[in-house]
Amino acid sequence: MYCPFCRNADSRVVDSRLADDGSAIRRRRQCPECGRRFTTVETTSLSVIKRSGVGEPFSRSKVINGVRKACQGRPVTEDDLALLAQEVEEAVRASGVAEIDAHEVGLAILGPLQKLDQVAYLRFASVYQGFESLEDFETAIAKLRREADEHAGRAPSGSQRPLTAQ
């Protein structure tokens, strides 16, 4: 690592700490030539391969921007979006691959987004799961209802007998 002040090719690590929830290491370094200190941040590389075949570094801000469009007009805060992006990055990194397809990143967003806001989830899923008809939306909505019923400990919607007047 070159010293940013005198361009000396050598430096000594003075202190190391975890940063960004353990996904990076922050190092304080000192140049033996000029004596000045500077900070470096070390992360593992994670590349996203786009449809064109071009790779680019994973970016939480791109996840946030993509999800923000689906969340437009919904009660979702910037903090919610930041937490979602962190969860997506952790899931993608946990896959253990250094390169991941952009479509896979989109699919990794679906789970956390479903927990965050179901309407935003449907908007986003319609793109990433390639909804082509109203039936695709109906199927997704029925799945959300089943999961909500199971979570609440109720019988799935539609399996209850309708009440009739006698």
C-alpha positions as CSV (number, residue, x, y, z in Angstrom):
1,M,0.0,0.0,0.0
2,Y,1.5,3.3,-1.1
3,C,1.5,6.2,1.4
4,P,-1.0,8.8,0.1
5,F,1.3,11.6,1.3
6,C,4.8,10.7,0.2
7,R,4.1,7.7,-2.1
8,N,6.4,5.4,-0.2
9,A,5.7,1.8,-1.0
10,D,5.9,0.6,2.6
11,S,3.6,1.1,5.5
12,R,3.1,-0.5,8.9
13,V,-0.3,-1.6,10.4
14,V,-0.8,0.2,13.7
15,D,-4.4,-1.0,14.4
16,S,-7.0,-3.2,12.9
17,R,-10.8,-3.3,13.6
18,L,-13.9,-4.8,12.1
19,A,-16.1,-2.4,10.1
20,D,-19.4,-2.6,8.3
21,D,-20.9,-5.3,10.6
22,G,-17.8,-7.5,10.1
23,S,-17.8,-7.5,6.3
24,A,-14.7,-5.3,6.2
25,I,-11.5,-4.6,8.2
26,R,-10.4,-1.0,8.9
27,R,-6.7,-0.6,9.3
28,R,-4.7,2.3,10.6
29,R,-1.3,2.5,9.0
30,Q,1.8,4.5,9.5
31,C,4.4,5.4,6.8
32,P,8.0,4.7,8.0
33,E,9.3,7.4,5.6
34,C,7.1,10.5,6.5
35,G,5.6,9.2,9.8
36,R,2.0,10.2,8.8
37,R,-0.9,7.9,9.5
38,F,-3.7,6.9,7.1
39,T,-6.7,4.5,7.1
40,T,-7.4,1.7,4.7
41,V,-10.5,-0.5,4.4
42,E,-10.2,-4.1,3.3
43,T,-13.2,-6.1,1.9
44,T,-13.6,-9.3,0.0
45,S,-14.5,-8.6,-3.6
46,L,-18.0,-9.6,-4.8
47,S,-18.7,-9.1,-8.5
48,V,-22.2,-8.9,-10.0
49,I,-22.3,-10.2,-13.6
50,K,-24.8,-8.2,-15.7
51,R,-26.8,-9.5,-18.6
52,S,-24.2,-8.0,-21.0
53,G,-21.5,-10.2,-19.4
54,V,-19.8,-7.2,-17.8
55,G,-18.9,-7.6,-14.1
56,E,-19.0,-4.8,-11.6
57,P,-18.6,-4.7,-7.8
58,F,-21.6,-5.4,-5.7
59,S,-23.3,-2.2,-4.5
60,R,-25.7,-1.8,-1.6
61,S,-26.8,1.5,-3.1
62,K,-27.9,-0.2,-6.3
63,V,-30.0,-2.6,-4.3
64,I,-31.5,0.3,-2.4
65,N,-32.2,2.3,-5.6
66,G,-33.9,-0.8,-7.3
67,V,-36.0,-1.5,-4.3
68,R,-36.9,2.2,-3.7
69,K,-38.8,2.2,-7.0
70,A,-41.0,-0.7,-5.8
71,C,-41.5,1.0,-2.4
72,Q,-42.6,4.3,-3.9
73,G,-45.7,5.5,-2.0
74,R,-45.3,2.8,0.7
75,P,-44.5,3.3,4.4
76,V,-40.9,2.2,4.0
77,T,-38.0,4.4,5.5
78,E,-34.5,4.8,4.3
79,D,-33.3,2.9,7.3
80,D,-35.6,0.0,6.3
81,L,-34.0,0.0,2.8
82,A,-30.5,0.1,4.3
83,L,-31.2,-2.9,6.5
84,L,-32.7,-4.7,3.5
85,A,-29.6,-4.0,1.4
86,Q,-27.4,-5.3,4.2
87,E,-29.4,-8.5,4.5
88,V,-29.3,-9.0,0.8
89,E,-25.5,-8.5,0.8
90,E,-25.0,-10.9,3.7
91,A,-27.2,-13.6,1.9
92,V,-25.2,-13.1,-1.4
93,R,-21.9,-13.3,0.4
94,A,-23.0,-16.4,2.3
95,S,-23.5,-18.2,-1.0
96,G,-19.7,-18.4,-1.1
97,V,-19.2,-17.3,-4.7
98,A,-17.1,-14.4,-5.8
99,E,-19.2,-13.7,-8.8
100,I,-23.0,-13.7,-8.9
101,D,-25.5,-13.1,-11.7
102,A,-27.4,-9.8,-11.4
103,H,-30.7,-11.8,-11.7
104,E,-29.7,-13.8,-8.7
105,V,-29.2,-10.6,-6.7
106,G,-32.7,-9.6,-7.7
107,L,-34.1,-12.9,-6.5
108,A,-32.2,-12.5,-3.2
109,I,-34.1,-9.3,-2.6
110,L,-37.5,-11.0,-2.7
111,G,-37.4,-12.6,0.7
112,P,-36.4,-9.6,2.8
113,L,-38.7,-7.4,0.7
114,Q,-41.7,-9.7,1.3
115,K,-41.1,-9.3,5.1
116,L,-40.7,-5.5,4.7
117,D,-43.8,-4.7,2.5
118,Q,-46.0,-7.0,0.6
119,V,-47.2,-4.5,-2.0
120,A,-43.6,-3.5,-2.8
121,Y,-42.7,-7.2,-2.9
122,L,-45.4,-7.8,-5.6
123,R,-44.2,-4.9,-7.6
124,F,-40.6,-6.1,-7.5
125,A,-41.5,-9.8,-8.0
126,S,-43.6,-9.0,-11.1
127,V,-40.3,-7.9,-12.7
128,Y,-37.9,-10.5,-11.4
129,Q,-40.2,-13.5,-11.6
130,G,-41.5,-12.3,-15.0
131,F,-45.2,-12.0,-14.3
132,E,-47.0,-12.2,-17.6
133,S,-50.7,-12.3,-16.6
134,L,-53.2,-11.5,-13.9
135,E,-53.0,-15.2,-12.9
136,D,-49.4,-14.7,-12.0
137,F,-50.4,-11.9,-9.6
138,E,-53.3,-14.0,-8.3
139,T,-51.0,-16.9,-7.6
140,A,-48.5,-14.7,-5.8
141,I,-51.2,-13.0,-3.7
142,A,-52.7,-16.4,-2.8
143,K,-49.2,-17.6,-1.7
144,L,-48.8,-14.4,0.5
145,R,-52.2,-15.0,2.0
146,R,-51.4,-18.7,2.8
147,E,-48.1,-17.7,4.4
148,A,-49.8,-15.0,6.5
149,D,-52.5,-17.4,7.6
150,E,-49.9,-20.0,8.5
151,H,-47.9,-17.4,10.4
152,A,-51.0,-16.3,12.3
153,G,-51.8,-20.0,13.1
154,R,-55.1,-19.9,11.2
155,A,-56.5,-22.3,8.6
156,P,-55.5,-21.1,5.1
157,S,-57.9,-18.7,3.5
158,G,-60.5,-20.4,1.3
159,S,-60.5,-23.5,3.4
160,Q,-63.0,-22.1,5.9
161,R,-66.7,-22.9,5.3
162,P,-68.7,-19.8,4.5
163,L,-71.3,-18.7,7.0
164,T,-74.9,-19.1,5.8
165,A,-78.0,-17.5,7.2
166,Q,-80.5,-20.0,8.6
